[in-house]
Amino acid sequence: MTKYIIVTDTMCGPSYEWTTDENGKETICTYDSLEDAEKELDDTLEAINSDGREPEDYHDREEYFIEEYTGTETEDGRGQ
């Protein structure tokens, strides 16, 4: 089954949404459908932008994208 991830493009390369699994290991958050990933991203952006930030600190949807999870994604400084 295809899984999806939310990705932020940074100056240091792609950055992923992380969580801790039941074994205490950091792992990339995955979603069962593209729709689930889009809804999570929309909900997250709404929460981030509703906390009284200055306009220049708002996060735009264009800063993020959703892609298929391959299991080979890595991020410097993260153990996988």
Wavefront OBJ file of the C-alpha trace (Angstrom):
o trace
v 0.000 0.000 0.000
v 1.309 3.454 -0.911
v 2.102 5.774 1.997
v 2.534 9.548 1.796
v 4.690 12.030 3.699
v 4.713 15.788 4.198
v 7.945 17.457 3.122
v 9.328 20.948 3.680
v 12.041 22.147 1.341
v 14.748 23.902 3.375
v 18.096 25.431 2.509
v 19.701 22.236 3.867
v 17.498 19.933 1.798
v 14.185 18.208 2.426
v 12.810 18.080 5.954
v 10.183 15.580 7.082
v 7.538 15.407 9.771
v 8.853 13.097 12.552
v 7.301 11.132 15.398
v 8.400 8.453 17.844
v 7.234 4.894 17.230
v 6.141 2.381 19.898
v 9.790 1.319 20.360
v 10.984 4.864 21.074
v 12.667 5.203 17.671
v 12.238 8.366 15.596
v 10.364 7.703 12.376
v 8.864 9.785 9.592
v 5.104 10.359 9.902
v 3.283 8.560 7.106
v -0.301 8.786 5.905
v -2.422 6.100 4.247
v -3.748 8.376 1.512
v -2.947 11.616 -0.231
v -6.177 13.050 1.176
v -5.142 12.168 4.751
v -1.770 13.892 4.268
v -3.401 16.990 2.768
v -5.910 17.221 5.611
v -3.157 16.862 8.233
v -1.075 19.553 6.528
v -4.050 21.923 6.288
v -4.946 21.335 9.964
v -1.320 21.842 11.041
v -0.952 25.077 9.087
v -4.226 26.387 10.485
v -3.053 25.660 14.042
v 0.397 27.178 13.471
v -0.965 30.330 11.878
v -3.728 30.880 14.431
v -1.469 31.311 17.456
v -1.050 35.094 17.116
v 2.102 35.091 15.001
v 3.238 38.193 13.198
v 2.243 38.139 9.493
v 5.860 37.647 8.395
v 6.005 34.447 10.515
v 3.019 32.770 8.852
v 3.616 29.482 7.072
v 2.287 29.188 3.521
v 1.029 25.995 1.879
v 3.574 26.577 -0.897
v 6.401 25.853 1.578
v 5.269 22.214 1.803
v 4.578 19.368 -0.562
v 3.348 15.808 -0.278
v 5.127 12.878 -1.867
v 5.056 9.100 -1.825
v 7.059 7.528 0.985
v 9.798 5.229 -0.285
v 11.410 4.286 3.024
v 14.758 5.660 1.869
v 14.244 9.227 3.077
v 16.896 10.448 5.502
v 17.620 13.750 7.175
v 20.930 14.911 8.572
v 20.960 14.764 12.346
v 18.173 12.181 12.568
v 18.680 8.546 13.355
v 16.692 6.108 11.324
l 1 2 3 4 5 6 7 8 9 10 11 12 13 14 15 16 17 18 19 20 21 22 23 24 25 26 27 28 29 30 31 32 33 34 35 36 37 38 39 40 41 42 43 44 45 46 47 48 49 50 51 52 53 54 55 56 57 58 59 60 61 62 63 64 65 66 67 68 69 70 71 72 73 74 75 76 77 78 79 80
